[in-house]
Amino acid sequence: MMGTMFDGTLLDPDRCYRAAQSRDPRFDGWFYIAVRTTGIYCRPSCPAITPKRSNVEFHRTAASAQQLGFRACKRCRPDAAPGSPEWNVRGDLVARAMRLIGDGVVDRDGVAGLAGRLGYSERHLNRLLTAELGAGPLSLARAQRAQTARILIETTDLSMTDVAFAAGFGSVRQFNDTVRDVFAVPPSELRRRRGRATATDANTVSVRLPVRGPFAGHQLLDFLGRRAVPGVEHWDGERYSRALALPRGHGAVTVTLADGGVRAEFRLDDWRDLAPAVGRVRSLLDLDADPVAVDGALGDDPALSPLVAARPGLRVAGSVDPYETLVRAVVGQQVSVAGARTVLGRIAAAIATPLSFADPVLTHTFPSMERIENASADAFPMPTSRADTLRRVARAAVEGDLVLDPGIDRGAIVDELCRHRGIGPWTAHYVVMRGLGDPDVMLDTDLGVRQALAALGLDTAAVADRWRPWRAYAMHHLWATL
């Protein structure tokens, strides 16, 4: 789909205009249409009459439109569109920066912190993002803060002062000015229009997470549920819950499927963690994927076509924390899904941090790397060699020698992981696929993949290139046949 919208790093205006005329929601989040005569910007699927071609311009990001003074359409709410699938596919500096901004790094560490993580100067980073996206890191973070503020205004009874600082604004005045600039109304008007709040208590908020269709949500939640670590996660067949270790405290989320989308109920120690919590759950559920592009590419292959038709919109389950994925991958080496779940549950019960608030089904967060490094040998009911691998990588993470975050170079990290004794290509690529969201991973040594390929009369060499860049999705279709 990217090829239909972009020429290199530039939007194709004619194709964007035709997409806007079609009102196809699968284009939402890829770009925004700004109308010069009204000063409003919309998502491509906006139901309003498509303006004349001469009156519109197109933007890669909402921040770019906002920076030029355009206000969000009150009808289609472009600020609530799904994220661009582009940042999942690409591994360059701009994509890495966008993933870190989405995780709230600018709000926590400033542009200097963002640039430091990426290994570039602030000036170069700002120049690069502005040239390609029409907005620098501060403007991109500001757009995210505006969306977080709107969620809190409309779904909680927090005071406007609390909303301002929870959303990441430096002052109430900055908060008021941004909301007026982006939504064309003051914060008090957004709250007046909301109707009845959906929050159930002072620390809980219910958020509708936008998703592109088709969406194989039941298969995704079942995949996560069968791997749920007792105490950290819970799956009852309809509701998936899990504990979250967030930058400023603990959280918990309960996910349900509703009206073709996802409803997530968050409980947080600190409201400033709402944006990163939402972003991490979106990554876990692969909500920013472009299923039409994936299904179209894989469905053209005669071997996969029946599998894609049986499970349209199949997602690749992600992660809320790449370090957690690394631990899961090491524990899961050469054991069954059920066996890994049991071992992880015992490790968590022995060394994990208790959840900071009472929850009906969750008791603790996933063990941190610090706790794994300092745990005694009897905390690991597994072969000694594998337990030693866990402690070694935990020590490397704690000491800063092993960095896993959304902005890491996904290609380089495979070699870095494999340098640690006890970690081979399967484990490293599994971490890159689920922990870092790379859609083009193929675990060619995986026993299940080999069995599924054999059943289709194929071998790894035959499919090594023809399923690019969606090999992770192809692999999940193969797993689903077992």
C-alpha positions in Angstrom: 0.0 0.0 0.0 2.9 2.4 0.7 3.8 2.2 -3.0 0.3 3.6 -3.9 0.7 6.6 -1.6 4.3 7.5 -1.6 7.1 8.2 -4.0 10.2 7.8 -1.8 9.5 10.1 1.1 7.0 12.3 -0.8 3.2 12.1 -0.9 1.7 11.6 -4.4 -1.1 14.3 -4.3 -3.1 12.9 -7.1 -3.3 9.5 -5.6 -4.0 10.9 -2.2 -6.9 12.9 -3.6 -8.3 9.8 -5.3 -8.0 8.0 -1.9 -9.9 10.8 -0.2 -12.6 10.7 -2.9 -13.0 6.9 -2.1 -13.5 7.6 1.6 -11.7 4.3 2.2 -10.9 4.0 6.0 -7.8 1.9 5.3 -6.0 5.1 4.2 -6.6 6.7 7.6 -3.3 7.4 9.4 -1.3 7.2 6.2 -1.9 10.9 5.4 -4.2 13.8 6.3 -6.1 16.1 3.9 -6.1 19.8 4.8 -8.7 22.2 3.3 -7.4 25.7 2.8 -10.8 27.3 2.5 -12.0 26.1 5.9 -8.8 25.8 7.8 -9.7 22.2 8.8 -7.8 18.9 8.3 -9.5 15.5 8.0 -8.7 11.8 7.7 -9.2 10.5 4.2 -12.4 8.6 5.2 -14.2 11.8 6.4 -17.9 11.5 5.4 -18.0 15.2 4.4 -18.2 16.2 0.8 -14.7 16.0 -0.7 -13.5 19.6 -1.4 -12.1 20.7 -4.8 -8.6 19.5 -5.6 -7.4 23.1 -5.9 -8.4 23.8 -2.3 -6.6 20.9 -0.5 -3.1 19.9 0.5 -1.8 16.7 2.0 0.3 16.1 5.1 2.2 13.0 6.3 1.3 13.8 9.9 -1.4 15.6 11.9 1.4 17.6 13.5 2.4 19.0 10.1 -1.2 20.2 9.5 -1.5 21.6 13.0 1.8 23.5 12.6 0.3 25.4 9.7 -2.8 26.4 11.6 -5.3 23.7 10.5 -7.8 22.5 13.1 -9.0 18.9 13.5 -12.3 18.1 11.9 -15.0 17.7 14.5 -16.8 15.1 12.4 -14.1 12.6 11.5 -11.7 13.3 14.4 -8.4 12.8 12.5 -6.5 13.0 15.8 -8.0 9.6 16.7 -7.0 7.8 13.5 -4.9 4.7 13.6 -1.2 5.2 13.4 0.7 4.9 10.1 1.8 1.3 9.3 4.9 2.9 7.7 6.7 3.2 11.0 6.4 -0.6 11.5 7.8 -1.5 8.1 10.6 1.0 8.0 13.8 0.7 10.0 15.5 4.1 9.1 16.1 7.0 11.4 12.7 8.7 10.8 10.8 5.5 11.6 12.9 4.9 14.7 12.3 8.4 15.9 8.5 8.1 15.3 8.4 4.9 17.4 10.2 6.6 20.3 8.0 9.7 20.1 5.0 7.4 20.2 6.4 5.9 23.4 6.6 9.4 25.1 10.4 9.8 25.0 10.1 13.5 24.1 7.7 14.2 27.0 10.0 12.4 29.5 13.5 13.3 28.2 13.0 16.1 25.8 14.4 16.4 22.2 17.9 16.0 23.6 17.0 12.6 25.1 15.4 11.5 21.8 18.4 12.6 19.8 20.8 10.9 22.3 19.0 7.6 22.0 19.2 7.7 18.2 22.9 8.8 18.2 22.3 12.1 16.3 22.4 15.7 17.1 19.2 17.6 17.9 19.7 19.9 14.9 20.2 17.0 12.4 17.2 15.1 13.8 14.9 18.1 13.7 16.0 18.9 10.1 15.4 15.4 9.0 12.0 15.0 10.5 10.8 18.4 9.3 12.0 17.7 5.8 10.2 14.4 5.5 7.2 14.9 7.8 6.6 18.6 7.8 7.1 18.8 11.6 9.9 18.4 14.1 10.0 16.3 17.2 8.4 18.9 19.5 5.5 19.4 17.1 5.0 15.7 16.7 5.0 15.2 20.5 2.6 18.2 20.9 0.1 16.5 18.6 0.3 13.4 20.7 -0.2 15.4 23.9 -3.3 17.0 22.4 -4.9 13.6 21.7 -4.1 12.4 25.2 -5.6 15.5 26.6 -8.8 15.0 24.6 -9.1 11.4 25.9 -8.7 12.6 29.5 -11.1 15.5 29.1 -13.8 13.4 27.5 -13.5 10.2 29.7 -12.5 11.3 33.2 -13.5 13.9 35.8 -10.0 15.1 36.3 -9.6 18.8 36.8 -8.3 20.7 33.8 -5.1 21.4 35.7 -4.6 17.7 36.3 -5.4 16.9 32.7 -2.8 19.4 31.5 0.1 17.9 33.4 -1.1 14.3 32.9 -1.0 14.8 29.1 2.5 16.1 29.3 2.0 19.9 29.0 4.5 22.2 30.8 1.8 24.6 31.9 -2.0 25.1 32.0 -1.7 28.0 29.5 0.2 25.8 27.0 -2.5 23.1 27.4 -5.4 25.6 26.8 -3.7 27.2 23.8 -2.9 23.8 22.2 -6.5 22.5 22.7 -7.9 25.6 21.2 -5.5 25.5 18.3 -6.0 21.8 17.5 -9.8 21.4 18.2 -11.0 25.0 17.8 -12.8 24.9 21.1 -11.5 25.4 24.7 -11.1 22.4 27.0 -14.3 23.2 28.9 -16.3 22.9 25.7 -14.9 19.5 24.9 -16.0 18.3 28.4 -19.4 19.9 28.0 -20.0 18.0 24.8 -18.8 14.7 26.0 -22.0 13.6 27.7 -21.6 11.1 30.4 -18.0 10.1 31.3 -17.0 6.5 30.8 -14.5 6.3 33.6 -15.4 3.9 36.4 -13.3 5.3 39.1 -10.6 8.0 39.7 -7.8 5.9 38.2 -9.6 4.1 35.4 -10.3 5.3 31.8 -11.9 3.4 28.9 -10.4 4.2 25.5 -11.6 3.0 22.1 -8.5 2.1 20.1 -9.0 2.6 16.4 -8.0 -0.3 14.1 -8.0 -0.9 10.4 -10.2 -3.7 9.1 -10.3 -6.5 8.6 -9.2 -7.4 12.1 -8.8 -11.0 13.3 -9.2 -9.9 16.9 -10.4 -13.2 18.4 -7.4 -15.1 16.9 -5.0 -12.5 18.3 -6.4 -12.5 21.8 -6.5 -16.3 21.8 -2.8 -16.3 20.8 -2.0 -14.0 23.7 -4.3 -15.8 26.1 -2.7 -19.2 25.5 0.6 -17.7 26.5 -0.7 -15.7 29.4 1.6 -15.7 32.4 -0.4 -16.3 35.6 -0.6 -13.2 37.8 0.8 -11.0 35.0 -1.9 -11.7 32.4 -5.4 -13.2 32.4 -7.6 -14.5 29.5 -11.2 -15.7 30.1 -12.1 -16.2 26.5 -13.5 -12.7 26.0 -11.4 -10.3 28.0 -7.6 -10.2 28.0 -6.0 -8.4 30.9 -2.4 -7.7 31.8 -0.2 -5.7 34.2 2.0 -2.9 32.8 5.3 -1.6 34.1 5.3 2.0 32.8 7.8 4.9 33.0 6.2 6.5 36.1 4.4 3.6 37.8 2.3 0.5 37.4 -0.8 0.1 35.2 -3.2 -2.5 34.1 -5.3 -2.9 30.9 -8.3 -5.0 30.0 -9.0 -5.5 26.3 -12.3 -6.5 24.7 -13.5 -6.6 21.2 -16.4 -4.3 20.3 -17.9 -3.0 17.0 -15.0 -4.3 14.9 -12.5 -2.5 17.0 -10.9 -2.6 20.4 -12.0 -1.2 23.8 -9.2 -0.9 26.4 -9.8 0.0 30.0 -6.7 1.3 31.7 -5.9 1.8 35.3 -2.8 3.8 36.0 -0.8 5.0 39.0 0.1 8.2 37.1 -2.0 9.7 34.3 1.2 10.8 32.6 1.6 7.2 31.6 -1.6 7.1 29.5 0.1 7.9 26.1 2.9 5.3 26.5 0.4 2.8 27.8 -1.9 3.3 24.8 1.1 3.1 22.5 2.3 -0.2 24.0 -1.0 -1.8 23.9 -1.4 -0.8 20.2 2.0 -2.4 19.6 0.9 -5.6 21.5 -2.2 -5.9 19.4 -0.5 -4.8 16.1 -3.3 -2.2 15.6 -1.4 0.0 13.2 -0.9 -2.7 10.6 -2.3 -2.4 7.1 -4.2 -5.7 6.7 -5.4 -5.0 3.2 -1.9 -4.6 2.0 -0.7 -7.7 3.9 -3.6 -9.9 2.8 -3.4 -8.6 -0.8 0.3 -9.5 -1.0 0.1 -12.9 0.7 -3.2 -13.8 -0.8 -1.7 -13.6 -4.3 0.5 -16.6 -3.4 -1.4 -19.8 -4.3 0.0 -21.6 -1.3 -1.1 -19.0 1.2 -4.3 -17.9 -0.5 -6.6 -20.4 1.3 -5.0 -19.5 4.7 -5.4 -15.8 4.1 -9.1 -16.3 3.1 -9.7 -18.3 6.2 -8.2 -15.6 8.6 -8.5 -12.1 7.0 -6.8 -9.4 9.0 -4.6 -11.8 10.9 -2.2 -9.9 13.2 1.3 -10.5 14.5 1.1 -10.3 18.3 3.6 -7.8 19.6 4.8 -6.8 23.0 4.5 -4.1 25.7 8.2 -4.5 26.5 11.0 -5.9 24.3 12.9 -7.0 27.4 10.0 -9.1 28.5 9.9 -10.6 25.0 13.6 -11.5 25.3 12.9 -13.3 28.6 9.9 -15.2 27.1 12.0 -16.2 24.1 14.9 -17.6 26.2 12.5 -19.5 28.5 10.6 -20.8 25.4 13.6 -22.4 23.8 12.9 -26.0 23.1 9.8 -26.2 25.3 6.1 -26.1 24.5 3.9 -23.1 24.8 2.2 -24.6 27.9 5.6 -25.5 29.4 7.0 -22.0 28.9 3.9 -20.5 30.4 4.2 -22.6 33.5 7.9 -21.8 33.9 7.3 -18.1 33.4 4.5 -18.1 36.0 6.8 -19.7 38.6 9.5 -17.2 37.9 7.1 -14.3 38.2 5.6 -15.6 41.4 9.1 -15.9 42.9 10.7 -12.6 41.9 8.2 -10.2 40.3 7.2 -6.9 41.8 3.6 -6.9 43.3 1.2 -4.7 41.5 0.8 -1.4 43.3 -3.0 -1.6 43.4 -5.5 -4.4 44.0 -6.9 -6.1 40.9 -9.4 -9.0 40.6 -7.1 -11.2 38.4 -3.6 -9.6 38.3 -1.1 -9.7 41.1 2.3 -8.5 39.8 4.2 -7.0 36.8 6.5 -9.1 34.6 9.9 -9.5 36.3 12.2 -6.7 35.5 15.7 -7.2 34.3 17.1 -6.0 37.6 15.1 -8.6 39.5 16.2 -11.4 37.1 19.9 -10.4 37.4 19.7 -10.5 41.2 17.5 -13.6 41.6 18.8 -16.7 43.2 19.2 -19.9 41.2 16.2 -21.6 42.8 13.9 -18.9 41.2 14.5 -20.5 37.8 12.8 -23.9 37.3 14.7 -24.6 34.1 18.1 -26.0 33.0 21.0 -24.2 34.5 22.4 -23.2 31.2 19.2 -21.4 30.2 19.0 -19.7 33.6 22.5 -18.5 33.2 21.6 -17.0 29.8 18.7 -15.1 31.4 21.0 -13.7 34.1 23.7 -12.7 31.6 21.4 -10.8 29.3 19.7 -9.2 32.3 23.1 -8.0 33.6 23.9 -6.6 30.1 20.5 -4.8 30.0 21.0 -3.3 33.5 24.5 -2.1 32.8 23.4 -0.5 29.5 25.3 -2.9 27.3 22.1 -4.3 25.7 19.5 -1.8 24.7 16.1 -2.8 23.5 13.7 0.0 22.8 11.4 1.1 19.9 14.2 3.2 18.4 16.8 0.6 18.1 18.3 -0.5 14.8 16.4 -3.8 14.3 19.0 -5.2 11.9 22.0 -4.6 14.1 20.3 -5.9 17.3 20.1 -9.5 15.9 23.9 -9.7 15.7 24.2 -8.0 19.1 21.8 -10.5 20.7 23.6 -13.5 19.1 26.9 -12.4 20.7 25.4 -13.4 24.1 26.0 -17.1 24.9 22.8 -19.1 24.8 21.0 -16.9 22.3 20.9 -18.0 18.7 19.2 -16.7 15.5 15.8 -18.1 16.4 15.7 -16.3 19.7 17.1 -13.1 18.3 14.7 -12.9 15.4 11.7 -13.8 17.7 12.6 -10.8 19.8 12.9 -8.5 16.7 9.5 -9.8 15.5 7.4 -9.6 18.6 9.4 -7.3 20.8 10.4 -4.7 18.2 7.5 -5.2 15.7 9.5 -6.1 12.5 6.9 -7.5 10.0 9.5 -9.3 7.8 10.9 -11.9 10.2 11.0 -15.5 9.1 12.0 -18.1 11.7 13.2 -20.6 9.2 14.5 -23.1 11.8 11.2 -23.1 13.7 9.8 -26.7 13.9 6.2 -25.5 13.5 7.1 -23.5 10.4 8.9 -26.4 8.9 6.0 -28.7 9.6 3.5 -26.3 8.1 5.6 -25.7 5.0 6.1 -29.4 4.5 2.3 -29.9 4.6 2.0 -27.3 1.8 4.7 -29.0 -0.2 7.1 -26.1 0.3 10.5 -25.5 1.8 12.1 -22.4 3.4 14.3 -21.7 0.3 11.2 -21.5 -1.9 9.5 -18.8 0.1 12.5 -16.9 1.5 11.9 -13.9 -0.7 8.4 -14.1 -2.2 6.6 -13.3 1.0 8.6 -10.1 1.7 8.1 -7.7 3.4 5.3 -9.6 5.3 7.0 -12.8 6.2 6.1 -12.5 9.9 2.4 -12.5 8.9 2.9 -15.4 6.5 4.6 -17.3 9.4 1.6 -16.7 11.7 -0.7 -18.1 9.0 1.5 -21.2 8.9 1.4 -21.5 12.7 -2.4 -21.2 12.6 -2.6 -24.4 10.5 -0.9 -26.6 13.1 
